[in-house]
Amino acid sequence: MRTKLFGVVSIYGVLIALAVLCAVILCQREGRRRGLPEDIGLDMALWAVPLGVVCARLYYVIFRWDYYAQNPVSILYFWQGGLAIYGGVIGGALGLYLLSRRRRISCLTLFDMAAPLDPGAGHRPLGQSFQWRGIRIPGAVGLLAVFPRGGSGGRRMAPGNVLL
């Protein structure tokens, strides 16, 4: 069940968009501090985000090829779910590498600017709560999550999805 804002827009999607916007602003500031071109934060997002989404989908499809081989057109249905964070990180890194070659900026400088900006880390627990993937409750080991509808077999999990 995905919670919708005004019945139309996914709250989880809004949170991801806000995270990307915050990352762009922070990269702009860091780029200015380092003496890089003024639009470097926006360029980083325009290269890393699309490649991240495409690679996240490809990574997901590769590891579920038995299904997608039978339903190849469903590979395109990324809005139905099926993005893998590992592929997203690989794609984002590839995008930053390509941007560094194009703009003649050190690849390590762009990676260094992007390293603290995991856009998912801050909003993930809130977004998952909106989707009813987990309900956060205080527990003996800090903040725990209970997945009542089979998401994790009813097991308790700590932040970072470490099974307790």
C-alpha positions as CSV (number, residue, x, y, z in Angstrom):
1,M,0.0,0.0,0.0
2,R,1.5,3.3,-1.1
3,T,0.3,6.4,0.6
4,K,-0.5,9.2,-1.8
5,L,-0.4,12.9,-1.3
6,F,-3.7,14.4,-2.5
7,G,-4.5,10.9,-3.8
8,V,-2.1,11.3,-6.7
9,V,1.6,11.7,-5.8
10,S,3.5,9.0,-3.8
11,I,4.9,10.5,-0.5
12,Y,7.9,8.2,-0.9
13,G,8.6,9.7,-4.3
14,V,8.3,13.2,-2.9
15,L,10.8,12.4,-0.1
16,I,13.2,11.0,-2.7
17,A,12.8,14.2,-4.8
18,L,13.5,16.3,-1.7
19,A,16.6,14.3,-0.9
20,V,17.9,14.8,-4.4
21,L,17.2,18.6,-4.2
22,C,19.0,18.8,-0.9
23,A,22.0,16.8,-2.4
24,V,22.1,19.3,-5.3
25,I,22.2,22.3,-3.0
26,L,24.9,20.8,-0.8
27,C,27.0,19.9,-3.8
28,Q,26.6,23.4,-5.2
29,R,27.9,24.8,-1.9
30,E,30.7,22.4,-1.7
31,G,31.7,23.0,-5.3
32,R,31.7,26.8,-4.7
33,R,33.9,26.2,-1.6
34,R,36.3,24.1,-3.8
35,G,36.4,26.7,-6.6
36,L,34.6,24.4,-9.1
37,P,32.2,25.6,-11.8
38,E,29.0,27.1,-10.3
39,D,26.6,24.5,-11.7
40,I,28.6,21.5,-10.7
41,G,25.9,20.2,-8.2
42,L,23.2,20.3,-10.8
43,D,25.4,18.6,-13.3
44,M,26.3,15.9,-10.8
45,A,22.6,15.2,-10.3
46,L,21.8,15.2,-14.0
47,W,24.5,12.6,-14.7
48,A,24.3,10.5,-11.6
49,V,20.5,10.2,-11.0
50,P,19.3,8.9,-14.4
51,L,22.3,6.5,-14.7
52,G,21.6,5.4,-11.1
53,V,18.0,4.6,-11.9
54,V,18.8,2.8,-15.1
55,C,21.6,0.7,-13.4
56,A,19.4,0.1,-10.4
57,R,16.8,-1.4,-12.6
58,L,19.3,-3.4,-14.6
59,Y,20.8,-4.8,-11.5
60,Y,17.4,-5.9,-10.3
61,V,16.5,-7.5,-13.6
62,I,19.8,-9.4,-13.9
63,F,19.2,-11.1,-10.5
64,R,15.6,-11.9,-11.4
65,W,16.2,-12.9,-15.0
66,D,14.2,-16.1,-14.8
67,Y,11.0,-14.0,-14.5
68,Y,12.0,-11.2,-16.9
69,A,13.1,-13.7,-19.6
70,Q,9.5,-14.8,-19.7
71,N,8.1,-11.2,-19.5
72,P,10.7,-9.0,-21.3
73,V,8.3,-6.0,-21.7
74,S,7.9,-5.8,-17.9
75,I,11.6,-4.8,-17.6
76,L,10.4,-1.3,-18.5
77,Y,7.8,-1.2,-15.7
78,F,10.2,0.3,-13.1
79,W,7.3,2.1,-11.4
80,Q,6.0,-1.2,-10.2
81,G,9.1,-1.6,-8.1
82,G,12.3,-3.4,-8.7
83,L,15.2,-1.0,-8.2
84,A,18.3,-2.3,-6.4
85,I,20.4,0.1,-4.4
86,Y,23.7,-1.6,-5.4
87,G,23.0,-0.9,-9.1
88,G,22.0,2.6,-8.2
89,V,25.3,3.3,-6.5
90,I,27.2,1.7,-9.4
91,G,25.2,3.8,-11.9
92,G,25.6,7.0,-9.9
93,A,29.4,6.4,-9.7
94,L,29.5,5.8,-13.4
95,G,27.6,9.1,-14.0
96,L,30.1,11.0,-11.8
97,Y,33.0,9.4,-13.6
98,L,31.6,10.4,-17.0
99,L,31.0,13.9,-15.8
100,S,34.5,14.2,-14.5
101,R,35.9,13.2,-17.9
102,R,33.6,15.7,-19.7
103,R,34.3,18.6,-17.4
104,R,38.0,17.8,-16.8
105,I,37.5,17.7,-13.1
106,S,39.2,15.0,-10.9
107,C,36.9,12.0,-10.5
108,L,38.0,11.7,-6.9
109,T,36.9,15.3,-6.2
110,L,33.4,14.5,-7.4
111,F,33.3,11.2,-5.5
112,D,34.5,13.1,-2.4
113,M,31.7,15.7,-2.8
114,A,29.1,13.0,-3.2
115,A,30.2,10.6,-0.5
116,P,28.3,12.1,2.4
117,L,25.1,12.4,0.3
118,D,23.3,9.1,0.5
119,P,19.9,10.6,-0.4
120,G,18.2,7.5,0.9
121,A,19.7,7.3,4.3
122,G,17.8,10.1,5.9
123,H,14.3,9.6,4.5
124,R,14.3,5.8,4.2
125,P,12.7,5.0,7.6
126,L,10.1,7.7,7.2
127,G,9.3,6.7,3.6
128,Q,9.0,3.0,4.5
129,S,6.6,3.9,7.3
130,F,4.4,5.8,4.8
131,Q,4.4,2.6,2.6
132,W,3.6,0.4,5.6
133,R,6.8,-1.5,5.1
134,G,7.6,-1.2,8.7
135,I,6.3,0.4,11.8
136,R,9.0,2.0,14.0
137,I,8.7,1.4,17.7
138,P,11.1,2.2,20.6
139,G,12.8,-0.9,21.9
140,A,15.6,-2.1,24.2
141,V,18.2,-1.8,21.4
142,G,17.1,1.7,20.2
143,L,14.7,2.2,17.3
144,L,13.2,-1.2,16.1
145,A,10.9,-2.0,13.2
146,V,8.1,-4.5,13.2
147,F,7.0,-5.7,9.8
148,P,3.4,-7.0,10.5
149,R,2.3,-8.0,7.0
150,G,5.0,-10.5,6.1
151,G,7.5,-8.0,4.9
152,S,10.1,-9.6,7.1
153,G,8.2,-12.5,8.4
154,G,7.1,-10.6,11.5
155,R,10.7,-10.4,12.8
156,R,12.1,-7.4,14.6
157,M,14.8,-5.5,12.8
158,A,17.2,-2.7,13.9
159,P,18.0,0.3,11.7
160,G,20.1,-0.8,8.8
161,N,18.0,-4.0,8.5
162,V,20.0,-6.1,10.9
163,L,17.9,-9.0,12.1
164,L,17.6,-9.2,15.9
